Amino acid sequence: MLTDIISTHLTVIFCGINPGLKSSDDGHHFSGRSNRFWKVLHQSGFTPYEIEAVNDTSILDFGLGLTTAVARATSRADELSKEEFDDALDTFKAKITQFQPQYVAFLGKAAYKAFSKKKEILWGLQPEDFCGAKVWVLPNTSGLNRGFSLENLVAYYKEFYHSVHSS
């Protein structure tokens, strides 16, 4: 099982859909070779250098945290059922309420769609808060998400970075 990297009053908690099998096996977030999270986080300005997955806890040094919407590890996020998201919602709400981040950034639309019960979601800032936190939806950095180039991902995350640091 993948452990949250989280503390109170962070600027952003990044929320992956669920752990990949490699991340779950080795206990480090976004450790799959093809996942671009750490590279995108650095290139968009959130970190001054590219964190290696084995040092994932150092993300706290930058006021950032990591969690997942659903705890069960899978090779693909589309293996999760609607019921698994429904079952995870109360735990997730309690976590956000307890830790009180300024922002929750959902990586991909799947978890936020399931949690908000909305059919259509646009990328970026959402109109409503989630347990007191502002919500952003960002493209998922998974290597399986080939609809977004590295440059596209960096652009979306950079827009979020500028929004966070201008408020």
FIDOLUM-756567 format. One line per field, with one value per atom (N, C-alpha, C): atom name; x, y, z; residue in three letters. Coordinates in Angstrom, 3 decimals, always signed. Layout:
<pts>
at: CA_...
east: X_...
north: Y_...
up: Z_...
aa: ala_...
</pts>
This chain:
<pts>
at: N_CA_C_N_CA_C_N_CA_C_N_CA_C_N_CA_C_N_CA_C_N_CA_C_N_CA_C_N_CA_C_N_CA_C_N_CA_C_N_CA_C_N_CA_C_N_CA_C_N_CA_C_N_CA_C_N_CA_C_N_CA_C_N_CA_C_N_CA_C_N_CA_C_N_CA_C_N_CA_C_N_CA_C_N_CA_C_N_CA_C_N_CA_C_N_CA_C_N_CA_C_N_CA_C_N_CA_C_N_CA_C_N_CA_C_N_CA_C_N_CA_C_N_CA_C_N_CA_C_N_CA_C_N_CA_C_N_CA_C_N_CA_C_N_CA_C_N_CA_C_N_CA_C_N_CA_C_N_CA_C_N_CA_C_N_CA_C_N_CA_C_N_CA_C_N_CA_C_N_CA_C_N_CA_C_N_CA_C_N_CA_C_N_CA_C_N_CA_C_N_CA_C_N_CA_C_N_CA_C_N_CA_C_N_CA_C_N_CA_C_N_CA_C_N_CA_C_N_CA_C_N_CA_C_N_CA_C_N_CA_C_N_CA_C_N_CA_C_N_CA_C_N_CA_C_N_CA_C_N_CA_C_N_CA_C_N_CA_C_N_CA_C_N_CA_C_N_CA_C_N_CA_C_N_CA_C_N_CA_C_N_CA_C_N_CA_C_N_CA_C_N_CA_C_N_CA_C_N_CA_C_N_CA_C_N_CA_C_N_CA_C_N_CA_C_N_CA_C_N_CA_C_N_CA_C_N_CA_C_N_CA_C_N_CA_C_N_CA_C_N_CA_C_N_CA_C_N_CA_C_N_CA_C_N_CA_C_N_CA_C_N_CA_C_N_CA_C_N_CA_C_N_CA_C_N_CA_C_N_CA_C_N_CA_C_N_CA_C_N_CA_C_N_CA_C_N_CA_C_N_CA_C_N_CA_C_N_CA_C_N_CA_C_N_CA_C_N_CA_C_N_CA_C_N_CA_C_N_CA_C_N_CA_C_N_CA_C_N_CA_C_N_CA_C_N_CA_C_N_CA_C_N_CA_C_N_CA_C_N_CA_C_N_CA_C_N_CA_C_N_CA_C_N_CA_C_N_CA_C_N_CA_C_N_CA_C_N_CA_C_N_CA_C_N_CA_C_N_CA_C_N_CA_C_N_CA_C_N_CA_C_N_CA_C_N_CA_C_N_CA_C_N_CA_C_N_CA_C_N_CA_C_N_CA_C_N_CA_C_N_CA_C_N_CA_C_N_CA_C_N_CA_C_N_CA_C_N_CA_C_N_CA_C_N_CA_C_N_CA_C_N_CA_C
east: +0.842_+0.000_+0.882_+0.440_+1.183_+0.747_+1.704_+1.416_+1.286_+0.299_+0.163_+1.401_+1.764_+2.801_+2.071_+1.783_+0.801_+1.070_+0.773_+0.783_-0.240_-0.451_-1.495_-1.082_-2.084_-1.965_-0.966_-0.899_-0.057_-0.677_+0.140_-0.381_-1.214_-0.662_-1.349_-1.179_-2.266_-2.189_-2.538_-1.579_-1.805_-2.442_-3.550_-4.305_-4.298_-3.532_-3.569_-4.855_-5.188_-6.406_-6.245_-5.176_-4.843_-3.390_-2.771_-1.378_-1.233_-0.166_+0.217_+0.860_+0.993_+1.548_+2.987_+3.809_+5.206_+5.295_+4.537_+4.536_+4.104_+3.087_+2.603_+3.659_+4.319_+5.342_+6.541_+7.003_+8.222_+7.941_+6.661_+6.301_+6.621_+6.789_+7.087_+6.132_+5.608_+4.643_+5.283_+4.531_+4.927_+6.294_+6.530_+7.838_+7.910_+6.787_+6.827_+7.720_+8.501_+9.473_+8.844_+7.628_+6.997_+6.191_+6.055_+5.268_+6.080_+5.432_+6.130_+5.881_+5.289_+4.904_+6.067_+7.141_+8.253_+8.890_+9.019_+9.575_+8.658_+7.358_+6.380_+6.326_+6.357_+6.315_+7.488_+8.661_+9.844_+9.764_+9.458_+9.465_+8.369_+7.332_+6.258_+6.523_+7.576_+7.961_+7.674_+6.972_+6.624_+7.826_+8.851_+10.054_+11.286_+12.341_+13.531_+14.414_+14.122_+14.853_+13.894_+14.267_+13.403_+13.622_+12.607_+12.664_+12.657_+13.457_+13.411_+12.348_+11.652_+10.555_+10.996_+12.226_+12.695_+12.791_+12.820_+12.863_+11.528_+10.437_+9.130_+8.705_+9.155_+8.748_+9.314_+10.357_+10.925_+9.968_+8.892_+7.905_+7.295_+7.261_+6.737_+7.541_+8.837_+9.694_+9.209_+8.395_+7.916_+6.440_+5.894_+4.498_+3.505_+3.971_+3.151_+2.996_+1.895_+1.664_+1.115_+1.044_+0.587_-0.383_-1.451_-2.395_-3.009_-3.867_-4.617_-6.097_-6.946_-8.391_-8.808_-8.279_-8.576_-7.255_-7.256_-6.006_-5.548_-6.471_-6.112_-5.227_-4.122_-3.195_-3.693_-3.533_-3.883_-2.849_-2.820_-1.918_-2.499_-3.828_-4.497_-5.622_-5.770_-6.813_-8.217_-8.392_-9.742_-10.177_-9.319_-9.700_-10.523_-10.592_-11.357_-12.844_-13.655_-15.107_-15.677_-16.881_-17.601_-17.760_-18.018_-18.209_-16.938_-15.767_-14.519_-14.358_-14.717_-14.692_-15.717_-16.932_-17.979_-17.527_-16.915_-16.453_-15.302_-14.522_-13.355_-13.703_-14.877_-15.214_-15.177_-15.795_-15.841_-14.442_-13.609_-12.225_-11.468_-11.669_-10.975_-11.440_-12.753_-13.289_-12.711_-12.629_-12.089_-10.627_-9.883_-8.464_-8.295_-9.061_-8.943_-9.414_-10.470_-10.950_-9.895_-9.262_-8.250_-7.005_-6.513_-5.229_-5.328_-6.516_-6.807_-5.801_-5.603_-4.733_-5.432_-4.654_-5.234_-5.889_-5.223_-5.715_-5.638_-6.601_-6.498_-6.421_-5.370_-5.203_-5.427_-6.544_-6.849_-6.114_-5.376_-4.600_-5.439_-6.030_-6.993_-8.403_-9.366_-10.757_-11.514_-11.042_-11.829_-12.221_-11.259_-11.572_-12.486_-12.199_-13.044_-14.451_-14.577_-15.914_-16.675_-16.008_-16.659_-17.026_-16.132_-16.374_-17.396_-17.408_-18.323_-19.667_-19.722_-20.936_-21.295_-20.314_-20.547_-20.248_-21.000_-20.790_-19.677_-19.628_-18.638_-17.787_-16.490_-15.543_-14.531_-14.229_-13.190_-11.873_-10.774_-9.468_-9.380_-8.603_-8.332_-9.136_-9.279_-9.974_-11.442_-11.958_-13.366_-14.168_-15.457_-16.248_-16.542_-16.438_-16.748_-15.555_-15.510_-14.464_-14.784_-13.779_-13.936_-13.453_-14.375_-14.040_-13.146_-13.455_-12.720_-11.498_-11.125_-9.959_-10.418_-9.675_-9.934_-9.542_-10.234_-10.007_-9.506_-8.426_-7.933_-7.925_-8.265_-8.167_-7.106_-6.108_-4.957_-4.871_-4.300_-4.109_-3.207_-3.516_-2.733_-1.381_-0.334_+1.028_+1.425_+0.507_+0.793_+1.330_+2.250_+2.770_+1.695_+0.607_-0.500_-1.328_-1.198_-1.945_-1.139_-1.211_-0.435_-1.150_-2.336_-3.048_-2.391_-1.454_-0.777_+0.729_+1.348_+2.809_+3.381_+4.668_+5.339_+5.119_+5.228_+5.047_+3.635_+2.623_+1.235_+1.035_+1.577_+1.448_+2.083_+3.295_+3.998_+3.179_+2.573_+1.769_+0.582_-0.142_-1.270_-0.815_+0.264_+0.759_+1.350_+1.951_+2.509_+1.376_+0.270_-0.893_-1.384_-1.438_-1.837_-0.823_+0.446_+1.486_+1.326_+1.118_+0.978_-0.286_-1.360_-2.585_-2.382_-1.716_-1.458_-0.601_+0.416_+1.378_+1.015_-0.122_-0.567_-1.639_-2.168_-3.247_-2.716
north: -1.194_+0.000_+1.251_+2.259_+3.511_+4.478_+5.018_+5.918_+7.357_+8.074_+9.501_+10.247_+11.264_+12.200_+13.512_+13.822_+14.863_+15.472_+16.731_+17.391_+18.521_+19.185_+20.209_+21.482_+22.146_+23.473_+23.542_+22.497_+22.536_+23.475_+23.956_+24.768_+23.903_+22.745_+21.850_+20.410_+19.658_+18.208_+17.705_+17.052_+16.434_+15.070_+14.817_+13.589_+12.749_+11.671_+10.713_+9.894_+9.218_+8.407_+7.231_+6.460_+5.337_+4.957_+4.182_+3.819_+2.857_+3.050_+2.062_+0.885_-0.234_-1.429_-1.219_-0.556_-0.338_+0.567_+1.662_+2.566_+1.831_+1.003_+0.248_-0.743_-1.406_-2.394_-1.755_-0.617_-0.035_+1.063_+1.435_+2.380_+3.832_+4.181_+5.569_+6.049_+7.252_+7.827_+8.096_+7.809_+8.118_+7.541_+6.281_+5.672_+4.881_+4.735_+4.041_+4.789_+4.059_+4.666_+5.655_+5.349_+6.205_+7.354_+7.408_+8.495_+9.784_+10.866_+12.146_+13.146_+12.708_+13.626_+14.465_+13.834_+14.566_+15.550_+15.143_+16.025_+17.231_+16.976_+18.046_+18.994_+18.436_+19.267_+20.251_+19.767_+20.628_+21.640_+21.172_+22.063_+23.127_+22.894_+23.884_+24.882_+24.672_+25.631_+25.235_+24.119_+23.736_+23.330_+22.760_+22.365_+22.908_+23.275_+23.853_+22.824_+21.548_+20.471_+19.304_+18.345_+17.186_+16.180_+15.997_+15.030_+13.623_+12.746_+11.340_+10.653_+9.693_+9.021_+8.464_+7.978_+7.424_+8.499_+9.759_+10.885_+11.628_+10.915_+11.567_+12.355_+11.965_+12.696_+14.117_+14.385_+15.740_+16.753_+16.287_+17.202_+18.091_+17.587_+18.374_+19.648_+19.628_+20.805_+21.991_+21.724_+22.772_+23.101_+22.638_+22.925_+22.111_+20.963_+20.119_+18.740_+18.072_+16.725_+15.826_+14.544_+13.530_+12.563_+12.242_+11.226_+10.599_+9.617_+9.021_+9.009_+9.019_+8.974_+7.594_+6.564_+5.174_+4.499_+3.708_+3.116_+1.889_+1.174_-0.086_+0.165_-0.554_-0.452_-1.284_-0.705_-1.408_-1.047_-1.804_-1.440_-0.288_-0.181_+0.907_+1.455_+2.783_+3.407_+2.992_+2.653_+2.283_+0.902_+0.238_-1.030_-0.807_+0.430_+0.740_+0.828_+0.406_+0.458_+1.745_+2.090_+3.236_+3.043_+1.812_+1.515_+1.800_+1.548_+1.827_+3.328_+4.143_+5.600_+6.006_+5.453_+5.768_+5.402_+4.234_+3.773_+4.623_+5.234_+6.020_+7.468_+7.939_+9.359_+9.858_+9.158_+9.634_+9.729_+8.748_+8.764_+9.948_+10.191_+11.300_+12.641_+12.796_+14.037_+14.268_+13.221_+13.340_+13.775_+13.247_+13.591_+15.069_+15.555_+16.953_+17.876_+17.495_+18.283_+18.336_+17.214_+17.154_+17.977_+17.858_+18.465_+19.877_+20.281_+21.650_+22.259_+21.629_+22.260_+23.464_+24.344_+25.468_+24.973_+24.030_+23.462_+21.941_+21.296_+19.883_+19.856_+19.223_+19.098_+17.639_+17.384_+16.034_+15.797_+14.697_+14.370_+13.455_+14.048_+13.348_+13.676_+13.467_+13.819_+12.726_+11.500_+10.357_+10.492_+10.775_+10.827_+12.000_+13.160_+14.314_+14.138_+13.548_+13.250_+12.345_+11.305_+10.355_+11.016_+11.827_+12.455_+13.586_+14.334_+15.478_+15.097_+13.884_+13.387_+14.221_+14.909_+15.701_+14.852_+15.108_+14.373_+14.998_+16.324_+17.052_+17.936_+17.866_+18.669_+19.250_+20.509_+21.143_+21.091_+21.191_+21.272_+22.601_+22.623_+23.862_+24.021_+25.285_+25.627_+25.257_+24.615_+24.227_+25.290_+25.426_+26.503_+26.324_+25.100_+24.900_+24.315_+24.620_+24.078_+22.627_+21.946_+20.577_+20.553_+20.467_+20.457_+21.635_+22.798_+24.014_+24.295_+23.390_+23.585_+23.951_+24.843_+25.116_+23.873_+23.643_+22.429_+22.774_+22.108_+22.154_+20.744_+20.602_+19.317_+19.461_+18.604_+18.629_+17.319_+17.344_+16.086_+15.136_+13.864_+12.845_+12.671_+12.521_+12.399_+10.962_+10.034_+8.626_+8.453_+7.540_+7.211_+6.643_+6.144_+5.625_+6.756_+7.957_+9.115_+9.782_+9.226_+9.742_+10.858_+11.264_+12.379_+13.714_+13.719_+14.949_+14.761_+15.612_+15.592_+16.185_+16.011_+16.612_+18.126_+18.742_+20.193_+20.616_+19.841_+20.138_+20.037_+18.970_+18.782_+19.944_+20.309_+21.408_+22.693_+22.945_+24.161_+24.189_+23.071_+23.011_+23.204_+22.536_+22.621_+24.001_+24.620_+25.965_+26.972_+26.809_+27.678_+27.550_+26.323_+26.090_+26.724_+26.535_+27.120_+28.629_+29.286_+30.749_+31.175_+30.426_+30.745_+30.620_+29.564_+29.325_+30.438_+30.865_+31.819_+33.292_+33.501_+34.884_+35.265_+34.242_+34.532_+34.783
up: +0.000_+0.000_+0.000_-0.690_-0.820_+0.273_+1.003_+2.112_+1.622_+2.145_+1.835_+2.320_+1.576_+2.005_+2.208_+3.474_+3.751_+5.133_+5.273_+6.581_+6.530_+7.637_+7.677_+6.946_+6.411_+5.809_+4.645_+3.841_+2.641_+1.615_+0.714_-0.379_-1.313_-1.720_-2.655_-2.204_-2.234_-2.171_-3.564_-4.205_-5.505_-5.261_-5.948_-5.746_-7.014_-6.992_-8.086_-8.001_-9.082_-9.088_-8.133_-8.309_-7.431_-7.711_-6.830_-7.065_-8.250_-8.991_-9.985_-9.261_-9.947_-9.312_-8.856_-9.666_-9.295_-8.072_-8.071_-6.919_-5.655_-5.779_-4.631_-4.148_-5.083_-4.723_-4.032_-4.554_-3.974_-2.951_-2.781_-1.731_-2.026_-3.298_-3.667_-4.749_-4.559_-5.496_-6.855_-7.906_-9.288_-9.633_-9.253_-9.490_-10.798_-11.488_-12.771_-13.757_-14.514_-15.430_-16.406_-16.834_-17.851_-17.249_-15.921_-15.337_-15.329_-15.748_-15.936_-14.809_-13.702_-12.634_-12.120_-11.722_-11.103_-12.069_-13.324_-14.360_-14.591_-14.687_-14.913_-13.719_-12.519_-11.320_-11.310_-11.646_-11.683_-12.833_-14.022_-15.193_-15.130_-14.342_-14.219_-13.088_-12.300_-11.276_-9.839_-9.621_-8.254_-7.407_-8.032_-7.293_-8.017_-7.266_-7.888_-8.595_-8.387_-9.057_-9.217_-10.044_-10.262_-9.138_-8.326_-7.227_-7.821_-7.254_-7.651_-6.799_-7.388_-6.679_-5.327_-5.216_-3.939_-2.856_-3.263_-2.324_-2.281_-2.566_-2.701_-1.461_-0.273_+0.934_+0.968_+0.184_+0.166_-0.459_-1.078_-1.644_-0.549_+0.677_+1.799_+2.024_+1.683_+1.845_+1.025_+0.016_-0.891_-0.651_+0.486_+0.823_+0.018_-0.491_-1.359_-0.735_-1.043_-0.550_-1.634_-1.311_-2.267_-1.600_-2.316_-1.884_-3.132_-2.913_-4.021_-3.647_-4.653_-4.413_-3.917_-4.557_-4.206_-3.847_-2.777_-2.288_-3.081_-3.728_-4.390_-5.605_-5.659_-6.787_-7.969_-9.161_-10.395_-11.456_-12.526_-13.613_-14.435_-14.463_-15.182_-14.305_-14.288_-13.463_-13.894_-15.174_-15.634_-15.122_-14.346_-13.715_-12.438_-11.973_-10.762_-11.074_-10.123_-10.311_-9.711_-10.141_-9.580_-8.073_-7.648_-6.229_-5.419_-6.009_-5.290_-5.046_-6.041_-5.833_-4.776_-4.875_-3.894_-2.480_-2.334_-1.024_-0.481_-1.363_-0.958_-0.596_-1.009_-0.873_+0.579_+1.503_+2.894_+3.500_+3.228_+3.730_+3.142_+1.853_+1.193_+1.764_+1.949_+2.532_+3.932_+4.723_+6.084_+6.044_+5.092_+4.951_+4.594_+3.637_+3.219_+4.351_+5.039_+6.173_+7.288_+7.564_+8.624_+8.282_+7.048_+6.707_+6.130_+5.699_+5.281_+4.293_+3.139_+2.138_+1.513_+0.934_+0.205_-1.091_-1.766_-3.029_-2.989_-3.664_-4.019_-5.539_-6.050_-7.499_-7.882_-8.554_-9.028_-10.338_-10.406_-11.600_-12.486_-13.482_-14.324_-13.856_-14.737_-14.431_-13.682_-13.740_-13.241_-11.774_-10.902_-9.463_-9.148_-9.728_-9.410_-9.969_-11.132_-11.674_-10.711_-10.243_-9.342_-8.017_-7.477_-6.174_-6.258_-7.359_-7.488_-8.088_-8.663_-9.341_-10.574_-11.130_-12.339_-13.568_-14.626_-15.874_-16.711_-16.710_-17.511_-16.615_-16.827_-16.058_-17.041_-16.857_-17.667_-16.899_-17.620_-16.967_-16.221_-15.156_-14.453_-13.177_-12.752_-11.519_-11.625_-10.593_-10.562_-9.803_-10.120_-9.519_-8.030_-7.514_-6.099_-5.354_-4.058_-3.188_-2.839_-2.312_-1.832_-0.380_+0.554_+1.987_+2.362_+1.785_+2.111_+1.260_+0.390_-0.482_-1.890_-2.543_-3.955_-4.750_-5.860_-6.651_-8.041_-8.445_-9.817_-10.364_-11.619_-12.300_-13.381_-13.294_-14.196_-14.962_-16.157_-16.879_-16.089_-16.177_-15.498_-16.193_-15.401_-15.950_-16.252_-16.084_-16.354_-17.766_-17.908_-19.236_-20.153_-19.563_-20.370_-20.977_-20.437_-20.931_-22.042_-23.210_-24.338_-25.086_-24.604_-25.205_-24.896_-23.950_-23.542_-23.649_-24.441_-24.525_-23.247_-23.045_-21.892_-21.905_-23.062_-23.177_-22.796_-23.226_-22.852_-21.344_-20.764_-19.319_-18.568_-18.960_-18.291_-18.398_-19.540_-19.717_-18.746_-18.613_-17.681_-16.234_-15.866_-14.491_-14.205_-15.210_-15.044_-14.823_-15.544_-15.332_-13.886_-13.385_-11.999_-11.041_-11.298_-10.455_-10.347_-11.495_-11.494_-10.747_-10.879_-10.154_-8.641_-8.226_-6.802_-6.234_-6.986_-6.453_-6.720_-7.387_-7.573_-6.556_-5.859_-4.894_-3.506
aa: met_met_met_leu_leu_leu_thr_thr_thr_asp_asp_asp_ile_ile_ile_ile_ile_ile_ser_ser_ser_thr_thr_thr_his_his_his_leu_leu_leu_thr_thr_thr_val_val_val_ile_ile_ile_phe_phe_phe_cys_cys_cys_gly_gly_gly_ile_ile_ile_asn_asn_asn_pro_pro_pro_gly_gly_gly_leu_leu_leu_lys_lys_lys_ser_ser_ser_ser_ser_ser_asp_asp_asp_asp_asp_asp_gly_gly_gly_his_his_his_his_his_his_phe_phe_phe_ser_ser_ser_gly_gly_gly_arg_arg_arg_ser_ser_ser_asn_asn_asn_arg_arg_arg_phe_phe_phe_trp_trp_trp_lys_lys_lys_val_val_val_leu_leu_leu_his_his_his_gln_gln_gln_ser_ser_ser_gly_gly_gly_phe_phe_phe_thr_thr_thr_pro_pro_pro_tyr_tyr_tyr_glu_glu_glu_ile_ile_ile_glu_glu_glu_ala_ala_ala_val_val_val_asn_asn_asn_asp_asp_asp_thr_thr_thr_ser_ser_ser_ile_ile_ile_leu_leu_leu_asp_asp_asp_phe_phe_phe_gly_gly_gly_leu_leu_leu_gly_gly_gly_leu_leu_leu_thr_thr_thr_thr_thr_thr_ala_ala_ala_val_val_val_ala_ala_ala_arg_arg_arg_ala_ala_ala_thr_thr_thr_ser_ser_ser_arg_arg_arg_ala_ala_ala_asp_asp_asp_glu_glu_glu_leu_leu_leu_ser_ser_ser_lys_lys_lys_glu_glu_glu_glu_glu_glu_phe_phe_phe_asp_asp_asp_asp_asp_asp_ala_ala_ala_leu_leu_leu_asp_asp_asp_thr_thr_thr_phe_phe_phe_lys_lys_lys_ala_ala_ala_lys_lys_lys_ile_ile_ile_thr_thr_thr_gln_gln_gln_phe_phe_phe_gln_gln_gln_pro_pro_pro_gln_gln_gln_tyr_tyr_tyr_val_val_val_ala_ala_ala_phe_phe_phe_leu_leu_leu_gly_gly_gly_lys_lys_lys_ala_ala_ala_ala_ala_ala_tyr_tyr_tyr_lys_lys_lys_ala_ala_ala_phe_phe_phe_ser_ser_ser_lys_lys_lys_lys_lys_lys_lys_lys_lys_glu_glu_glu_ile_ile_ile_leu_leu_leu_trp_trp_trp_gly_gly_gly_leu_leu_leu_gln_gln_gln_pro_pro_pro_glu_glu_glu_asp_asp_asp_phe_phe_phe_cys_cys_cys_gly_gly_gly_ala_ala_ala_lys_lys_lys_val_val_val_trp_trp_trp_val_val_val_leu_leu_leu_pro_pro_pro_asn_asn_asn_thr_thr_thr_ser_ser_ser_gly_gly_gly_leu_leu_leu_asn_asn_asn_arg_arg_arg_gly_gly_gly_phe_phe_phe_ser_ser_ser_leu_leu_leu_glu_glu_glu_asn_asn_asn_leu_leu_leu_val_val_val_ala_ala_ala_tyr_tyr_tyr_tyr_tyr_tyr_lys_lys_lys_glu_glu_glu_phe_phe_phe_tyr_tyr_tyr_his_his_his_ser_ser_ser_val_val_val_his_his_his_ser_ser_ser_ser_ser_ser
</pts>
